[in-house]
């Protein structure tokens, strides 16, 4: 990619083309669409201006007129993926149902574009589709009687939870693909080792836990339970109160940036 600009700039404020001169052969969106196709097929590491140029059938250097930096390209790609959210004409009025739907949409988008987990950052929280997502989310939370700060925390925590879950699921799947044996064989050996350790008597609390009903093992069930319990923590317990105000979402480590 080209060198850094002398001053910071936002790609969304940069005109796609100058007012004079011949019309470019491609649009910025053409470049982004090609980059997304390459990343979907071969991973984010395969994305380069040379590869995009080959996909579009043009010279490599000409593409810097559309996208000057790799960071800009990533931001454009994330925004393109975020365009895949589908919003009804208006929120349902059930904030839990609406936020649950957003969580599932985010998870689905991240699975359609596995490279997203590699490039997501809070710096991309102000792209057109990120702002569209945030505006919709805040509209969904209108019935929730808590402060604006807590609503932002809820949005950030839902996004952070979904991203962490998908990253873990992707890492587990990647590891399983590299095993010289089946995943079931691996799990059987690890389970046998764990039960042997528990039977030693050194872990009484863990032993007591394992004698109770088994925890859910299905990823879909775990995901549904995780999101439900997260939303429970924000639901006001009654007309007299709501969740405790911890004071803003700064430093929470979560992201309001959608997929």
ZIQUIPE-V933544 format. One record per residue. N is the residue number from 1. OMEGA is omega in radians with two decimals (* if undefined). Layout:
BEGIN
n->[N | N]
omega->[OMEGA | OMEGA]
END
This chain:
BEGIN
n->[1 | 2 | 3 | 4 | 5 | 6 | 7 | 8 | 9 | 10 | 11 | 12 | 13 | 14 | 15 | 16 | 17 | 18 | 19 | 20 | 21 | 22 | 23 | 24 | 25 | 26 | 27 | 28 | 29 | 30 | 31 | 32 | 33 | 34 | 35 | 36 | 37 | 38 | 39 | 40 | 41 | 42 | 43 | 44 | 45 | 46 | 47 | 48 | 49 | 50 | 51 | 52 | 53 | 54 | 55 | 56 | 57 | 58 | 59 | 60 | 61 | 62 | 63 | 64 | 65 | 66 | 67 | 68 | 69 | 70 | 71 | 72 | 73 | 74 | 75 | 76 | 77 | 78 | 79 | 80 | 81 | 82 | 83 | 84 | 85 | 86 | 87 | 88 | 89 | 90 | 91 | 92 | 93 | 94 | 95 | 96 | 97 | 98 | 99 | 100 | 101 | 102 | 103 | 104 | 105 | 106 | 107 | 108 | 109 | 110 | 111 | 112 | 113 | 114 | 115 | 116 | 117 | 118 | 119 | 120 | 121 | 122 | 123 | 124 | 125 | 126 | 127 | 128 | 129 | 130 | 131 | 132 | 133 | 134 | 135 | 136 | 137 | 138 | 139 | 140 | 141 | 142 | 143 | 144 | 145 | 146 | 147 | 148 | 149 | 150 | 151 | 152 | 153 | 154 | 155 | 156 | 157 | 158 | 159 | 160 | 161 | 162 | 163 | 164 | 165 | 166 | 167 | 168 | 169 | 170 | 171 | 172 | 173 | 174 | 175 | 176 | 177 | 178 | 179 | 180 | 181 | 182 | 183 | 184 | 185 | 186 | 187 | 188 | 189 | 190 | 191 | 192 | 193 | 194 | 195 | 196 | 197 | 198 | 199 | 200 | 201 | 202 | 203 | 204 | 205 | 206 | 207 | 208 | 209 | 210 | 211 | 212 | 213 | 214 | 215 | 216 | 217 | 218 | 219 | 220 | 221 | 222 | 223 | 224 | 225 | 226 | 227 | 228 | 229 | 230 | 231 | 232 | 233 | 234 | 235 | 236 | 237 | 238 | 239 | 240 | 241 | 242 | 243 | 244 | 245 | 246 | 247 | 248 | 249 | 250 | 251 | 252 | 253 | 254 | 255 | 256 | 257 | 258 | 259]
omega->[-3.14 | -3.13 | -3.11 | 3.08 | -3.13 | 3.12 | 3.13 | 3.11 | 3.10 | -3.06 | -3.10 | 3.11 | -3.11 | 3.14 | 3.13 | 3.14 | 3.08 | -3.10 | -3.10 | 3.08 | -3.12 | 3.11 | -3.13 | -3.13 | -3.11 | 3.04 | 3.05 | -3.13 | 3.08 | 3.14 | -3.12 | -3.14 | 3.11 | 3.14 | 3.12 | 3.11 | -3.13 | -3.13 | 3.12 | -3.07 | -2.95 | 3.12 | -3.06 | -3.13 | 3.14 | -3.08 | 3.07 | 3.11 | 3.12 | -3.14 | 3.12 | 3.13 | 3.11 | 3.13 | -3.10 | -3.11 | -3.13 | 3.12 | -3.09 | -3.03 | -3.12 | -3.08 | 3.12 | 3.04 | -3.13 | -3.10 | -3.01 | -3.03 | 3.09 | 3.12 | 3.10 | -3.14 | 3.12 | 3.14 | 3.10 | 3.14 | 3.12 | 3.13 | 3.11 | 3.09 | -3.13 | 3.08 | -3.09 | 3.04 | 3.10 | -3.13 | 3.03 | 3.13 | -3.14 | 3.07 | -3.07 | -3.02 | 3.07 | -3.01 | 3.13 | -3.14 | -3.13 | 3.13 | 3.07 | 3.10 | 3.12 | 3.13 | -3.14 | 3.08 | 3.12 | 3.13 | -3.14 | 3.13 | -3.14 | 3.08 | 3.08 | -3.13 | -3.04 | -3.13 | -3.10 | -3.10 | 3.13 | -2.98 | -3.13 | 3.08 | 3.13 | 3.12 | -3.10 | -3.03 | -3.04 | 3.05 | -3.09 | -3.10 | 3.02 | 3.10 | 3.07 | 3.12 | -3.10 | 3.12 | 3.11 | -3.13 | 3.12 | 3.06 | 3.10 | -3.07 | 3.12 | -3.12 | -3.11 | -3.03 | 3.04 | -3.10 | 3.08 | 3.12 | 3.11 | 3.09 | 3.09 | 3.09 | 3.14 | 3.12 | -3.12 | -3.10 | 3.07 | 3.12 | -3.13 | 3.13 | 3.13 | -3.11 | 3.12 | -3.14 | -3.11 | 3.11 | 3.13 | 3.13 | 3.12 | 3.12 | 3.11 | 3.14 | 3.12 | 3.12 | -3.12 | -3.14 | -3.12 | -3.11 | 3.08 | 3.09 | -3.10 | 3.11 | 3.13 | 3.11 | 3.11 | -3.11 | 3.13 | 3.13 | -3.13 | 3.11 | 3.12 | 3.10 | -3.13 | -3.11 | 3.08 | 3.10 | 3.13 | -3.12 | -3.12 | -3.13 | -3.12 | -3.07 | -3.05 | 3.13 | 3.10 | 3.12 | 3.12 | 3.13 | -3.06 | 3.08 | 3.09 | 3.14 | -3.10 | 3.08 | 3.12 | -3.13 | -3.14 | -3.10 | 3.13 | 3.13 | 3.12 | -3.12 | -3.14 | -3.13 | -3.14 | -3.13 | -3.13 | -3.12 | 3.07 | 3.13 | 3.09 | -3.06 | 3.13 | -3.10 | 3.09 | -3.11 | -3.11 | -3.08 | -3.05 | -3.03 | 3.14 | 3.12 | -3.13 | 3.14 | -3.13 | 3.03 | 3.00 | -3.11 | 3.12 | 3.08 | -3.11 | -3.12 | 3.13 | -3.04 | 3.00 | -3.13 | 3.09 | 3.06 | *]
END
